[in-house]
Amino acid sequence: MGETNDKKDSEKTTKNLIKISVKIGMLQRGEKFSLEERSSLALIQTTLRTVAKTLISFHQVDHTYDRLFLVKYLTELETLLKNLIRPHLTEKSVGRIEQIFGVVKTEEFLDQIYQPKLIAKHPEMKQLMGR
């Protein structure tokens, strides 16, 4: 995949992530979620925190990277998100979630995050992940 496609895919993934985040926020703010859906949203938030902390931990402690662990949690997150929004939003929004996770839970994407060359090319990542 060339640089142009990578950039285009990255921009699409970022755009979809923002759109889904805003839509879920609007549904929450508008009190559109049932009690069960609010519980699901709390589980999504907990799972997302677990993934974020795990990504940081893998960076801070050498040789701890475990792709299968991340894929398990990312797959769970994708399923929870799709089940949460499906009754409220269109299939296009479900497709946006599928596009996001179709990128972030791939072997290529996850393995690339922990490549020394990536940190060398983007030193700001070391600072971000070190917090």
ZAZABA-336616 format. One record per residue (C-alpha): residue number from 1; residue in one letter; y, z, x. Coordinates in nm, 4 decimals. Layout:
// residues N
rec tordren: NUM, mike: a, v: Y, w: Z, u: X $
...
//
This chain:
// residues 131
rec tordren: 1, mike: m, v: 0.0000, w: 0.0000, u: 0.0000 $
rec tordren: 2, mike: g, v: 0.3363, w: -0.0989, u: 0.1424 $
rec tordren: 3, mike: e, v: 0.6473, w: 0.1123, u: 0.1838 $
rec tordren: 4, mike: t, v: 0.8083, w: -0.0485, u: -0.1239 $
rec tordren: 5, mike: n, v: 0.5155, w: 0.0373, u: -0.3515 $
rec tordren: 6, mike: d, v: 0.5011, w: 0.3907, u: -0.2142 $
rec tordren: 7, mike: k, v: 0.8687, w: 0.4379, u: -0.2866 $
rec tordren: 8, mike: k, v: 0.8379, w: 0.2821, u: -0.6320 $
rec tordren: 9, mike: d, v: 0.5333, w: 0.4986, u: -0.7161 $
rec tordren: 10, mike: s, v: 0.7095, w: 0.8077, u: -0.5837 $
rec tordren: 11, mike: e, v: 1.0178, w: 0.7386, u: -0.7959 $
rec tordren: 12, mike: k, v: 0.8020, w: 0.6777, u: -1.1065 $
rec tordren: 13, mike: t, v: 0.6085, w: 1.0006, u: -1.0501 $
rec tordren: 14, mike: t, v: 0.9311, w: 1.1970, u: -0.9990 $
rec tordren: 15, mike: k, v: 1.0875, w: 1.0428, u: -1.3097 $
rec tordren: 16, mike: n, v: 0.7774, w: 1.1213, u: -1.5189 $
rec tordren: 17, mike: l, v: 0.7660, w: 1.4786, u: -1.3874 $
rec tordren: 18, mike: i, v: 1.1291, w: 1.5348, u: -1.4842 $
rec tordren: 19, mike: k, v: 1.0828, w: 1.3783, u: -1.8298 $
rec tordren: 20, mike: i, v: 0.7763, w: 1.5887, u: -1.9105 $
rec tordren: 21, mike: s, v: 0.9410, w: 1.9067, u: -1.7808 $
rec tordren: 22, mike: v, v: 1.2504, w: 1.8472, u: -1.9934 $
rec tordren: 23, mike: k, v: 1.0449, w: 1.7648, u: -2.3041 $
rec tordren: 24, mike: i, v: 0.8314, w: 2.0778, u: -2.2693 $
rec tordren: 25, mike: g, v: 1.1488, w: 2.2809, u: -2.2152 $
rec tordren: 26, mike: m, v: 1.3029, w: 2.1325, u: -2.5299 $
rec tordren: 27, mike: l, v: 0.9900, w: 2.2079, u: -2.7332 $
rec tordren: 28, mike: q, v: 0.9900, w: 2.5647, u: -2.6027 $
rec tordren: 29, mike: r, v: 1.3609, w: 2.6149, u: -2.6617 $
rec tordren: 30, mike: g, v: 1.3275, w: 2.4697, u: -3.0123 $
rec tordren: 31, mike: e, v: 1.0438, w: 2.7152, u: -3.0785 $
rec tordren: 32, mike: k, v: 0.8071, w: 2.4309, u: -3.1693 $
rec tordren: 33, mike: f, v: 0.5018, w: 2.5894, u: -3.0063 $
rec tordren: 34, mike: s, v: 0.2566, w: 2.8001, u: -3.2046 $
rec tordren: 35, mike: l, v: 0.1447, w: 3.1399, u: -3.0761 $
rec tordren: 36, mike: e, v: -0.1684, w: 2.9777, u: -2.9308 $
rec tordren: 37, mike: e, v: 0.0411, w: 2.7057, u: -2.7632 $
rec tordren: 38, mike: r, v: 0.2738, w: 2.9680, u: -2.6143 $
rec tordren: 39, mike: s, v: -0.0324, w: 3.1363, u: -2.4632 $
rec tordren: 40, mike: s, v: -0.1399, w: 2.8007, u: -2.3252 $
rec tordren: 41, mike: l, v: 0.2081, w: 2.7490, u: -2.1778 $
rec tordren: 42, mike: a, v: 0.1847, w: 3.0907, u: -2.0078 $
rec tordren: 43, mike: l, v: -0.1522, w: 2.9871, u: -1.8603 $
rec tordren: 44, mike: i, v: 0.0044, w: 2.6587, u: -1.7415 $
rec tordren: 45, mike: q, v: 0.2831, w: 2.8528, u: -1.5697 $
rec tordren: 46, mike: t, v: 0.0315, w: 3.0864, u: -1.4019 $
rec tordren: 47, mike: t, v: -0.1842, w: 2.7942, u: -1.2873 $
rec tordren: 48, mike: l, v: 0.1211, w: 2.6108, u: -1.1545 $
rec tordren: 49, mike: r, v: 0.2236, w: 2.9208, u: -0.9554 $
rec tordren: 50, mike: t, v: -0.1306, w: 2.9463, u: -0.8164 $
rec tordren: 51, mike: v, v: -0.1174, w: 2.5825, u: -0.7028 $
rec tordren: 52, mike: a, v: 0.2274, w: 2.6256, u: -0.5449 $
rec tordren: 53, mike: k, v: 0.1276, w: 2.9446, u: -0.3615 $
rec tordren: 54, mike: t, v: -0.1963, w: 2.7820, u: -0.2472 $
rec tordren: 55, mike: l, v: -0.0119, w: 2.4781, u: -0.1095 $
rec tordren: 56, mike: i, v: 0.2178, w: 2.7084, u: 0.0874 $
rec tordren: 57, mike: s, v: -0.0712, w: 2.9241, u: 0.2091 $
rec tordren: 58, mike: f, v: -0.2636, w: 2.6189, u: 0.3298 $
rec tordren: 59, mike: h, v: 0.0415, w: 2.5213, u: 0.5314 $
rec tordren: 60, mike: q, v: 0.0991, w: 2.8682, u: 0.6767 $
rec tordren: 61, mike: v, v: -0.2609, w: 2.9385, u: 0.7778 $
rec tordren: 62, mike: d, v: -0.4210, w: 2.6678, u: 0.9912 $
rec tordren: 63, mike: h, v: -0.7605, w: 2.5273, u: 0.8913 $
rec tordren: 64, mike: t, v: -0.7570, w: 2.6758, u: 0.5386 $
rec tordren: 65, mike: y, v: -0.6856, w: 2.3510, u: 0.3513 $
rec tordren: 66, mike: d, v: -0.9394, w: 2.3064, u: 0.0699 $
rec tordren: 67, mike: r, v: -0.8895, w: 1.9864, u: -0.1276 $
rec tordren: 68, mike: l, v: -1.1642, w: 2.0649, u: -0.3824 $
rec tordren: 69, mike: f, v: -0.9962, w: 2.3955, u: -0.4691 $
rec tordren: 70, mike: l, v: -0.6654, w: 2.2171, u: -0.5316 $
rec tordren: 71, mike: v, v: -0.8255, w: 1.9357, u: -0.7326 $
rec tordren: 72, mike: k, v: -0.9991, w: 2.1939, u: -0.9544 $
rec tordren: 73, mike: y, v: -0.6696, w: 2.3652, u: -1.0370 $
rec tordren: 74, mike: l, v: -0.4758, w: 2.0389, u: -1.0712 $
rec tordren: 75, mike: t, v: -0.7398, w: 1.9011, u: -1.3095 $
rec tordren: 76, mike: e, v: -0.7198, w: 2.2202, u: -1.5155 $
rec tordren: 77, mike: l, v: -0.3407, w: 2.1931, u: -1.5184 $
rec tordren: 78, mike: e, v: -0.3544, w: 1.8294, u: -1.6321 $
rec tordren: 79, mike: t, v: -0.5909, w: 1.9145, u: -1.9202 $
rec tordren: 80, mike: l, v: -0.3826, w: 2.2132, u: -2.0307 $
rec tordren: 81, mike: l, v: -0.0608, w: 2.0078, u: -2.0268 $
rec tordren: 82, mike: k, v: -0.2105, w: 1.7182, u: -2.2219 $
rec tordren: 83, mike: n, v: -0.3556, w: 1.9546, u: -2.4827 $
rec tordren: 84, mike: l, v: -0.0208, w: 2.1337, u: -2.5125 $
rec tordren: 85, mike: i, v: 0.1941, w: 1.8257, u: -2.5685 $
rec tordren: 86, mike: r, v: -0.0458, w: 1.6006, u: -2.7590 $
rec tordren: 87, mike: p, v: 0.0404, w: 1.7466, u: -3.1048 $
rec tordren: 88, mike: h, v: 0.4148, w: 1.7217, u: -3.0357 $
rec tordren: 89, mike: l, v: 0.4798, w: 1.4123, u: -2.8245 $
rec tordren: 90, mike: t, v: 0.3666, w: 1.0503, u: -2.8124 $
rec tordren: 91, mike: e, v: 0.0726, w: 0.9042, u: -2.6235 $
rec tordren: 92, mike: k, v: 0.3327, w: 0.7632, u: -2.3832 $
rec tordren: 93, mike: s, v: 0.4106, w: 1.1216, u: -2.2788 $
rec tordren: 94, mike: v, v: 0.0385, w: 1.1925, u: -2.2358 $
rec tordren: 95, mike: g, v: 0.0283, w: 0.8783, u: -2.0186 $
rec tordren: 96, mike: r, v: 0.3119, w: 1.0195, u: -1.8086 $
rec tordren: 97, mike: i, v: 0.1053, w: 1.3308, u: -1.7377 $
rec tordren: 98, mike: e, v: -0.1928, w: 1.1127, u: -1.6489 $
rec tordren: 99, mike: q, v: 0.0258, w: 0.9086, u: -1.4115 $
rec tordren: 100, mike: i, v: 0.1594, w: 1.2215, u: -1.2394 $
rec tordren: 101, mike: f, v: -0.1845, w: 1.3719, u: -1.1854 $
rec tordren: 102, mike: g, v: -0.3289, w: 1.0308, u: -1.1012 $
rec tordren: 103, mike: v, v: -0.1089, w: 1.0565, u: -0.7923 $
rec tordren: 104, mike: v, v: -0.0993, w: 1.4259, u: -0.7008 $
rec tordren: 105, mike: k, v: -0.4681, w: 1.5039, u: -0.7264 $
rec tordren: 106, mike: t, v: -0.5866, w: 1.2119, u: -0.5157 $
rec tordren: 107, mike: e, v: -0.7573, w: 1.2669, u: -0.1837 $
rec tordren: 108, mike: e, v: -0.5020, w: 1.0434, u: -0.0122 $
rec tordren: 109, mike: f, v: -0.1998, w: 1.2356, u: -0.1436 $
rec tordren: 110, mike: l, v: -0.3370, w: 1.5853, u: -0.0856 $
rec tordren: 111, mike: d, v: -0.4746, w: 1.5106, u: 0.2619 $
rec tordren: 112, mike: q, v: -0.1472, w: 1.3489, u: 0.3650 $
rec tordren: 113, mike: i, v: 0.0518, w: 1.6657, u: 0.2885 $
rec tordren: 114, mike: y, v: -0.1287, w: 1.8492, u: 0.5679 $
rec tordren: 115, mike: q, v: -0.1144, w: 1.5790, u: 0.8340 $
rec tordren: 116, mike: p, v: 0.0765, w: 1.6903, u: 1.1461 $
rec tordren: 117, mike: k, v: 0.2438, w: 1.3457, u: 1.1560 $
rec tordren: 118, mike: l, v: 0.4017, w: 1.4113, u: 0.8144 $
rec tordren: 119, mike: i, v: 0.5510, w: 1.7418, u: 0.9288 $
rec tordren: 120, mike: a, v: 0.6789, w: 1.5748, u: 1.2471 $
rec tordren: 121, mike: k, v: 0.8364, w: 1.2932, u: 1.0414 $
rec tordren: 122, mike: h, v: 0.9862, w: 1.5364, u: 0.7864 $
rec tordren: 123, mike: p, v: 1.0717, w: 1.8638, u: 0.9683 $
rec tordren: 124, mike: e, v: 1.2399, w: 1.9977, u: 0.6529 $
rec tordren: 125, mike: m, v: 0.8908, w: 2.0349, u: 0.5006 $
rec tordren: 126, mike: k, v: 0.8031, w: 2.2992, u: 0.7594 $
rec tordren: 127, mike: q, v: 1.1048, w: 2.5019, u: 0.6564 $
rec tordren: 128, mike: l, v: 1.0319, w: 2.4611, u: 0.2831 $
rec tordren: 129, mike: m, v: 0.6640, w: 2.5507, u: 0.3147 $
rec tordren: 130, mike: g, v: 0.7393, w: 2.8415, u: 0.5477 $
rec tordren: 131, mike: r, v: 0.9404, w: 3.0297, u: 0.2838 $
//
